[in-house]
Amino acid sequence: MTKIKAYVAGVVAFIACPCHLPLTLPLLISLTAGTAFSAWLAAPGTLLLVGAISTVVFIGGLALAFNWFTQPACPPIPNVTASPKLRLSR
């Protein structure tokens, strides 16, 4: 499950990359056409803000992807019988 989350975070980071903004911004505006979000995206003064948000999402997605790719699939199970301090006494 962790690997799936890592791949999804990587794909989101790739799509939100600021260097892809000239391609993804018109696509996003056309996909959300007729909504207030599309009107906000198409406004002339919001390009810098959209670029900053895209950069933050890109860096966050990369950080999550690298974090989740480096985690082990499941944590190791401690050996309870090997330690005499953890034994139950009657």
Steps between C-alpha positions, in 0.01 A plus 500: 500500500791734573639450150165594345489819704856577394416455132190720532702771676762479227242534222338797676842662537576440132170653389530796740858575395533872424684432176187322371278796590480638142343167399297411809350843575305532172395136535376561855318816391327312216407207725341729758340736244193684622592487868622769735827309537561523126426872504745546786769302316450701182519838677808698396640564848494147636776341291768566761282358779415191293871451432580526871226251592622267226855520637386419854293202380794379290750516789251341741420219258868428443570498873214260567600273211863480615390444862257222409741331257771479767274353770505122541190312388418393855680576826701217657323297767690493829601158632328481839650166602861613449496763773474373862367840615187466289397158629186475705552367849241331717 
